Amino acid sequence: MTTALRIALYQPDIAGNVGAVMRTCACLGIALDLIEPMGFQWDDKRVARAAMDYIDHVALTRHVDWDAFAKQAQGRLVLLTTRGATPLHEFAFRPDDVLLFGRESAGVPDSVHARADARVVIPMAAGLRSMNLSVSAGIVAAEALRQTGGWP
């Protein structure tokens, strides 16, 4: 059963990360939005390799660009960013949140930051830049599901 909670990836760069997030979404019953353009061809074998046979079990929507995604987005847009204002453990998630993650190489532009309803950061050890996209998505999804009672 799929929860209303969604993960959205903004112009992801790395096929293997997308595949890993797809597998996480399938296992946790979370829908996934991919906001194009992506930094790889959709038929890249690394997507299938990382997603394995879980690829057929994820509710996946591809959006041609940010505007197409923003027009249909429902729920609160929660941007995960190193420039976040609220630490993950202090943020109160809702069951219909859209968890938005930026590009591995560049995050999201200021216009997307401005559109977000909330900006959340995963606390990390000092002096380190960021975590892997798929690891971050798993951490945040687990906390959101814990708070909202949405575990499968």
Contacts in CASP RR format, 6 or more apart in sequence:
PFRMAT RR
TARGET T0000
AUTHOR 0000-0000-0000
METHOD contacts of the structure
MODEL  1
MTTALRIALYQPDIAGNVGAVMRTCACLGIALDLIEPMGFQWDDKRVARA
AMDYIDHVALTRHVDWDAFAKQAQGRLVLLTTRGATPLHEFAFRPDDVLL
FGRESAGVPDSVHARADARVVIPMAAGLRSMNLSVSAGIVAAEALRQTGG
WP
1 29 0 8 1.000
1 152 0 8 1.000
2 29 0 8 1.000
2 30 0 8 1.000
2 31 0 8 1.000
2 59 0 8 1.000
3 29 0 8 1.000
3 30 0 8 1.000
3 95 0 8 1.000
3 145 0 8 1.000
3 148 0 8 1.000
3 150 0 8 1.000
4 95 0 8 1.000
4 96 0 8 1.000
5 30 0 8 1.000
5 31 0 8 1.000
5 93 0 8 1.000
5 95 0 8 1.000
5 96 0 8 1.000
5 97 0 8 1.000
5 98 0 8 1.000
5 99 0 8 1.000
5 141 0 8 1.000
5 144 0 8 1.000
5 145 0 8 1.000
5 148 0 8 1.000
5 150 0 8 1.000
6 30 0 8 1.000
6 31 0 8 1.000
6 32 0 8 1.000
6 33 0 8 1.000
6 97 0 8 1.000
6 98 0 8 1.000
6 99 0 8 1.000
7 21 0 8 1.000
7 25 0 8 1.000
7 30 0 8 1.000
7 31 0 8 1.000
7 32 0 8 1.000
7 33 0 8 1.000
7 98 0 8 1.000
7 99 0 8 1.000
7 101 0 8 1.000
7 137 0 8 1.000
7 141 0 8 1.000
8 32 0 8 1.000
8 33 0 8 1.000
8 34 0 8 1.000
8 35 0 8 1.000
8 69 0 8 1.000
8 73 0 8 1.000
8 98 0 8 1.000
8 99 0 8 1.000
8 100 0 8 1.000
8 101 0 8 1.000
9 18 0 8 1.000
9 21 0 8 1.000
9 32 0 8 1.000
9 33 0 8 1.000
9 34 0 8 1.000
9 35 0 8 1.000
9 101 0 8 1.000
9 102 0 8 1.000
9 133 0 8 1.000
9 137 0 8 1.000
10 35 0 8 1.000
10 66 0 8 1.000
10 100 0 8 1.000
10 101 0 8 1.000
10 102 0 8 1.000
10 103 0 8 1.000
10 107 0 8 1.000
10 108 0 8 1.000
10 112 0 8 1.000
11 35 0 8 1.000
11 36 0 8 1.000
11 37 0 8 1.000
11 38 0 8 1.000
11 39 0 8 1.000
11 102 0 8 1.000
11 103 0 8 1.000
12 18 0 8 1.000
12 34 0 8 1.000
12 38 0 8 1.000
12 39 0 8 1.000
12 101 0 8 1.000
12 102 0 8 1.000
12 103 0 8 1.000
12 104 0 8 1.000
12 133 0 8 1.000
13 38 0 8 1.000
13 39 0 8 1.000
13 40 0 8 1.000
13 103 0 8 1.000
13 104 0 8 1.000
13 105 0 8 1.000
14 39 0 8 1.000
14 40 0 8 1.000
14 46 0 8 1.000
14 104 0 8 1.000
14 133 0 8 1.000
15 40 0 8 1.000
15 44 0 8 1.000
15 45 0 8 1.000
15 46 0 8 1.000
15 47 0 8 1.000
15 50 0 8 1.000
16 46 0 8 1.000
16 47 0 8 1.000
16 49 0 8 1.000
16 50 0 8 1.000
16 134 0 8 1.000
17 50 0 8 1.000
17 104 0 8 1.000
17 132 0 8 1.000
17 133 0 8 1.000
17 134 0 8 1.000
18 34 0 8 1.000
18 38 0 8 1.000
18 47 0 8 1.000
18 50 0 8 1.000
18 51 0 8 1.000
19 46 0 8 1.000
19 47 0 8 1.000
19 48 0 8 1.000
19 49 0 8 1.000
19 50 0 8 1.000
19 51 0 8 1.000
19 55 0 8 1.000
19 134 0 8 1.000
20 50 0 8 1.000
20 51 0 8 1.000
20 134 0 8 1.000
21 32 0 8 1.000
21 133 0 8 1.000
21 134 0 8 1.000
21 137 0 8 1.000
21 138 0 8 1.000
22 32 0 8 1.000
22 47 0 8 1.000
22 50 0 8 1.000
22 51 0 8 1.000
22 54 0 8 1.000
22 55 0 8 1.000
22 58 0 8 1.000
22 60 0 8 1.000
23 50 0 8 1.000
23 51 0 8 1.000
23 52 0 8 1.000
23 54 0 8 1.000
23 55 0 8 1.000
23 58 0 8 1.000
24 30 0 8 1.000
24 134 0 8 1.000
24 137 0 8 1.000
24 138 0 8 1.000
24 141 0 8 1.000
25 31 0 8 1.000
25 32 0 8 1.000
25 58 0 8 1.000
25 59 0 8 1.000
25 60 0 8 1.000
25 141 0 8 1.000
26 51 0 8 1.000
26 54 0 8 1.000
26 55 0 8 1.000
26 57 0 8 1.000
26 58 0 8 1.000
27 54 0 8 1.000
27 152 0 8 1.000
28 141 0 8 1.000
28 142 0 8 1.000
28 145 0 8 1.000
28 151 0 8 1.000
28 152 0 8 1.000
29 58 0 8 1.000
29 59 0 8 1.000
29 152 0 8 1.000
30 141 0 8 1.000
30 145 0 8 1.000
31 58 0 8 1.000
31 59 0 8 1.000
31 60 0 8 1.000
31 61 0 8 1.000
32 58 0 8 1.000
32 59 0 8 1.000
32 60 0 8 1.000
32 61 0 8 1.000
33 60 0 8 1.000
33 61 0 8 1.000
33 62 0 8 1.000
33 63 0 8 1.000
33 69 0 8 1.000
33 98 0 8 1.000
34 60 0 8 1.000
34 61 0 8 1.000
34 62 0 8 1.000
34 63 0 8 1.000
35 63 0 8 1.000
35 65 0 8 1.000
35 66 0 8 1.000
35 69 0 8 1.000
36 62 0 8 1.000
36 63 0 8 1.000
36 64 0 8 1.000
36 65 0 8 1.000
37 65 0 8 1.000
40 46 0 8 1.000
40 47 0 8 1.000
42 62 0 8 1.000
47 55 0 8 1.000
48 55 0 8 1.000
50 134 0 8 1.000
51 58 0 8 1.000
63 69 0 8 1.000
63 72 0 8 1.000
66 111 0 8 1.000
66 112 0 8 1.000
70 115 0 8 1.000
73 98 0 8 1.000
74 96 0 8 1.000
74 98 0 8 1.000
75 94 0 8 1.000
75 96 0 8 1.000
75 97 0 8 1.000
75 98 0 8 1.000
76 94 0 8 1.000
76 96 0 8 1.000
76 97 0 8 1.000
76 98 0 8 1.000
76 117 0 8 1.000
76 118 0 8 1.000
77 97 0 8 1.000
77 98 0 8 1.000
77 100 0 8 1.000
77 115 0 8 1.000
77 116 0 8 1.000
77 117 0 8 1.000
77 118 0 8 1.000
78 91 0 8 1.000
78 93 0 8 1.000
78 97 0 8 1.000
78 98 0 8 1.000
78 99 0 8 1.000
78 100 0 8 1.000
78 116 0 8 1.000
78 117 0 8 1.000
78 118 0 8 1.000
78 120 0 8 1.000
79 100 0 8 1.000
79 102 0 8 1.000
79 108 0 8 1.000
79 112 0 8 1.000
79 113 0 8 1.000
79 116 0 8 1.000
79 118 0 8 1.000
79 119 0 8 1.000
79 120 0 8 1.000
80 99 0 8 1.000
80 100 0 8 1.000
80 101 0 8 1.000
80 102 0 8 1.000
80 120 0 8 1.000
80 121 0 8 1.000
80 122 0 8 1.000
80 136 0 8 1.000
80 140 0 8 1.000
81 102 0 8 1.000
81 107 0 8 1.000
81 108 0 8 1.000
81 113 0 8 1.000
81 119 0 8 1.000
81 120 0 8 1.000
81 121 0 8 1.000
82 121 0 8 1.000
82 129 0 8 1.000
82 130 0 8 1.000
83 113 0 8 1.000
83 119 0 8 1.000
83 121 0 8 1.000
84 119 0 8 1.000
84 120 0 8 1.000
84 121 0 8 1.000
85 118 0 8 1.000
85 119 0 8 1.000
85 120 0 8 1.000
85 121 0 8 1.000
86 118 0 8 1.000
86 119 0 8 1.000
86 120 0 8 1.000
86 121 0 8 1.000
87 120 0 8 1.000
87 121 0 8 1.000
87 122 0 8 1.000
87 123 0 8 1.000
88 120 0 8 1.000
88 121 0 8 1.000
88 122 0 8 1.000
88 123 0 8 1.000
88 139 0 8 1.000
88 140 0 8 1.000
88 143 0 8 1.000
89 123 0 8 1.000
89 143 0 8 1.000
91 118 0 8 1.000
91 120 0 8 1.000
92 147 0 8 1.000
93 143 0 8 1.000
93 144 0 8 1.000
93 147 0 8 1.000
93 148 0 8 1.000
94 148 0 8 1.000
95 148 0 8 1.000
95 149 0 8 1.000
95 150 0 8 1.000
97 144 0 8 1.000
99 137 0 8 1.000
99 140 0 8 1.000
99 141 0 8 1.000
99 144 0 8 1.000
100 108 0 8 1.000
100 112 0 8 1.000
100 116 0 8 1.000
101 133 0 8 1.000
101 136 0 8 1.000
101 137 0 8 1.000
102 108 0 8 1.000
102 112 0 8 1.000
102 133 0 8 1.000
104 133 0 8 1.000
113 119 0 8 1.000
120 140 0 8 1.000
122 131 0 8 1.000
122 136 0 8 1.000
122 139 0 8 1.000
122 140 0 8 1.000
124 130 0 8 1.000
124 131 0 8 1.000
130 136 0 8 1.000
131 139 0 8 1.000
145 151 0 8 1.000
END
